[in-house]
Amino acid sequence: MQIFPAIDLSGGQVVRLYQGDYDQMTVYGQDPCAAARDFRSAGAHYLHVVDLDGAKDGTTANFDSIRALAEQGGLFIEVGGGIRTEERIRRYLDLGVSRCILGTVAVKDFSFAVRMAERYGDAIAVGVDARDGFVAVNGWKDLSSERGVDFCRRLAENGIRTVIYTDISRDGAERGTNLELYRELVTIPNLRVTASGGVSSLEELRQLKAMGVSAAILGKALYTGRLDLAAAIREVE
């Protein structure tokens, strides 16, 4: 199982939100590249980056920070937040980003997500963020009418191979991830599932690996010291 330490960006700073609430934001650093170097020193091979400003308003406010992360090299970087056009996908891939995550646009323009997956293959993933079981869009502010698990099935049936699923109620709360949810998701044929939101113990990582989850994103628990990245990587990668 792959371990993706997370860097969430707002105004060029490394931050974390509590349950997707932009009004409950904690700043953990001014230098995203320094955070990435620390992750590499701990043995990381992968990095999950979210442009929170882009997710909310569709801008590229943190593009320069993401470019610096890509230029630093040494990590497989996946980026999400505000990626809603093919032009933006190309810009990120041209920087050296390894994978682009489609979120809101995959819900609002499903055929676009399918076309991009056909065109760019494994360089495309879909981020499915759910609150109370339903898919959330626009930086987690609005709920759609589709259940997250049903949406994942539809994605897999249409050729989307990688889904990053976040239970928003667990994100940033350090009270455990939604293991039952992931047990259901891994039964969907031809889908690689990344667990995101609330992962806060080595035992959870062991259970996620055992059930067949492909990757896990570690965020708040790394920044507070509840989880040790090097230990997590040794345990499950």
Secondary structure by P-SEA (a helix, b strand, c coil): cbbbbbbbbccccccccccccccccccccccaaaaaaaaaaacccbbbbbcccccccccccaaaaaaaaaaacccbbbbbcccccaaaaaaaaaacccbbbbcccccccaaaaaaaaaaccccbbbbbbbcccbbbcccccccccccaaaaaaaaaaacccccccccccccccccccaaaaaaaaaacccbbbbbbcccccaaaaaaaaaacccccccccccccccccaaaaaaccc
